[in-house]
Protein backbone atom coordinates (compact mmCIF):
# COMPACT_ATOMS: atom_id res chain seq x y z
CA UNK A 1 0.00 0.00 0.00
CA UNK A 2 1.44 3.35 -0.96
CA UNK A 3 0.61 6.65 0.65
CA UNK A 4 -0.61 9.47 -1.50
CA UNK A 5 1.09 12.66 -0.51
CA UNK A 6 1.03 16.04 -2.10
CA UNK A 7 3.64 18.69 -1.95
CA UNK A 8 2.45 21.75 -0.03
CA UNK A 9 1.67 24.72 -2.22
CA UNK A 10 4.14 27.47 -1.38
CA UNK A 11 2.03 30.34 -2.62
CA UNK A 12 2.42 34.04 -1.93
CA UNK A 13 -0.12 33.76 0.89
CA UNK A 14 1.85 31.12 2.75
CA UNK A 15 5.00 33.20 2.27
CA UNK A 16 3.23 36.21 3.80
CA UNK A 17 2.18 34.18 6.85
CA UNK A 18 5.76 32.95 7.26
CA UNK A 19 7.04 36.51 6.76
CA UNK A 20 4.71 37.80 9.48
CA UNK A 21 6.00 35.19 11.93
CA UNK A 22 9.59 36.02 10.97
CA UNK A 23 9.02 39.74 11.54
CA UNK A 24 7.46 39.09 14.96
CA UNK A 25 10.41 36.87 15.88
CA UNK A 26 12.90 39.56 14.83
CA UNK A 27 11.01 42.09 16.94
CA UNK A 28 10.89 39.88 20.05
CA UNK A 29 14.26 38.10 19.85
CA UNK A 30 15.56 39.64 23.07
CA UNK A 31 12.78 38.20 25.21
CA UNK A 32 13.11 34.83 23.47
CA UNK A 33 16.84 34.85 24.18
CA UNK A 34 16.25 35.37 27.90
CA UNK A 35 14.19 32.21 28.15
CA UNK A 36 16.57 30.12 26.09
CA UNK A 37 19.84 31.32 27.66
CA UNK A 38 19.11 32.55 31.18
CA UNK A 39 16.58 29.93 32.29
CA UNK A 40 18.90 26.90 31.90
CA UNK A 41 21.58 28.57 33.99
CA UNK A 42 19.11 29.46 36.73
CA UNK A 43 17.88 25.86 36.81
CA UNK A 44 21.45 24.52 36.81
CA UNK A 45 22.30 26.80 39.73
CA UNK A 46 19.17 25.86 41.66
CA UNK A 47 19.15 22.12 41.03
CA UNK A 48 22.81 21.45 40.40
CA UNK A 49 24.39 23.55 43.10
CA UNK A 50 21.48 23.86 45.52
CA UNK A 51 19.96 20.40 45.43
CA UNK A 52 23.27 18.86 44.38
CA UNK A 53 24.66 19.35 47.88
CA UNK A 54 22.16 16.78 49.15
CA UNK A 55 22.43 14.25 46.28
CA UNK A 56 25.33 11.80 46.20
CA UNK A 57 25.96 9.71 43.10
CA UNK A 58 27.48 6.24 43.35
CA UNK A 59 30.07 7.04 40.67
CA UNK A 60 31.53 9.87 42.74
CA UNK A 61 30.64 12.37 40.04
CA UNK A 62 29.17 15.69 41.12
CA UNK A 63 25.42 16.05 40.61
CA UNK A 64 25.80 19.31 38.68
CA UNK A 65 28.13 17.58 36.17
CA UNK A 66 25.58 14.78 35.79
CA UNK A 67 22.62 17.16 35.39
CA UNK A 68 24.04 19.86 33.10
CA UNK A 69 24.23 18.00 29.73
CA UNK A 70 20.65 16.81 30.01
CA UNK A 71 19.34 20.24 30.95
CA UNK A 72 21.26 21.94 28.14
CA UNK A 73 19.73 19.48 25.66
CA UNK A 74 16.25 19.73 27.18
CA UNK A 75 15.77 23.50 27.17
CA UNK A 76 16.06 24.13 23.38
CA UNK A 77 13.65 21.26 22.73
CA UNK A 78 11.29 22.58 25.38
CA UNK A 79 11.46 26.08 23.88
CA UNK A 80 10.58 24.75 20.42
CA UNK A 81 7.66 22.65 21.65
CA UNK A 82 6.43 25.48 23.88
CA UNK A 83 6.46 27.94 20.98
CA UNK A 84 4.56 25.52 18.74
CA UNK A 85 1.93 24.68 21.34
CA UNK A 86 1.48 27.82 23.43
CA UNK A 87 2.36 30.24 20.62
CA UNK A 88 -0.27 28.74 18.34
CA UNK A 89 -2.84 28.79 21.14
CA UNK A 90 -2.14 32.45 21.91
CA UNK A 91 -2.37 33.41 18.23
CA UNK A 92 -5.65 31.47 17.93
CA UNK A 93 -7.54 32.28 21.14
CA UNK A 94 -6.08 35.41 22.72
CA UNK A 95 -4.72 37.55 19.90
CA UNK A 96 -7.11 36.29 17.19
CA UNK A 97 -4.26 36.50 14.71
CA UNK A 98 -5.61 33.68 12.56
CA UNK A 99 -9.00 35.40 12.35
CA UNK A 100 -7.28 38.53 11.08
CA UNK A 101 -5.21 36.56 8.57
CA UNK A 102 -8.24 34.66 7.25
CA UNK A 103 -10.05 38.00 6.75
CA UNK A 104 -7.42 38.81 4.10
CA UNK A 105 -7.17 37.06 0.73
CA UNK A 106 -5.19 34.19 2.31
CA UNK A 107 -6.65 30.70 2.44
CA UNK A 108 -6.63 28.32 5.38
CA UNK A 109 -4.15 26.14 3.47
CA UNK A 110 -1.83 29.14 3.15
CA UNK A 111 -2.02 29.74 6.91
CA UNK A 112 -1.24 26.10 7.68
CA UNK A 113 1.64 25.97 5.20
CA UNK A 114 3.02 29.30 6.41
CA UNK A 115 2.91 28.20 10.03
CA UNK A 116 4.79 24.98 9.33
N, C-alpha and C positions, 0 to 999 in steps of 0.2 A: 504494500500500500504506500503510495507516495503522497506527500503533503502538497497541497496547492498553496503556494505563497505568492504574494505580489510585492513588488518593490514599492515602497512608499513614494508618493508623488511629492517631490520637493518643489512645490510651486512658490510663487512670490508671497502668498499668504503665510505659508509655513515659515518662510524665511523671515517675514516681518514679526511673527510670534517669537522666533528664536532671537531676533535682533532686539526685541523688547526685553527679553530675559537677560540678554547680554548687557544691555545698557543699565538695567537695574543692578546687576552684579557689579559692574564697574563703579556705580555710584555708591554701593554699600560694601565695598571690599574691606574697608577698615574694620567694620563690626564683624564681618565674617572671619577675618584674620584673628581677632581676639578669641573667638570661640575655638578656632582650630589650633592656635599656638599657645595661648595662655592657659586654657582649661586643662590640657594634659599635664602641664607642669604643676598646677595647683593640686591636681589629684595625686601626682607622684609624690609631692611633698607631704600631703595629708596621709595617704595610705602607706607610701614607702617609708618615709621617715617617721611619721607619727605612729601608725599601727605597726610598722616594721620593728619597733623596739620590743614589742610583745610577741612577735612571731619568730620562731626559731625553725629553720629548715634543717633536715637531716644531713644534707650535703655540706653544710657549713657555709653555704653561700648566703650573702645578705639578702633580705627580703626585697629591698628596693632594686637590686640587680636582677632578681627573678621577675619582678613585676613590670619593670620599665619597658622591655621590648613588646610585651603584650599590649600594654596601654598605648604605646606609640603606634602600634598597628591598628588598634581598635578605634581610636578617635577619628582618623580620616574616614574610615568606613561608616562610623556612626554619623559623622557630619553629612556624608552623602545621602544616607538613608533618611536622616532627619529632614534634609532639604527636600527630598522627593516626597516624603509623606506629609510633613507639617506644612511645607511651603505650598504644596498643591492644595491642601485643605484651606489655608489662609487665603490663597488667591480665589478659591471657589466660594467659600462661605462668608468670609469677613470682608474682604476687599471687593468682591464681585468683579474681579478682573476678567474672568471668562465671559461673564454676561456682557461686559463692555466690548470685548473682542468680537463676540458673536454678533453684536449689533453693527459691526462694520462688514464690509464685503469679504469676510474670511469665513470659510466653512469650518465645521466641526472637525473634519479630517485634517485641515490645515493646522488647527489648534493642537490636535493630538500629535501630529508629525513635528510641529515646532517645539512642543514640550519635550519630546523624546530627544 
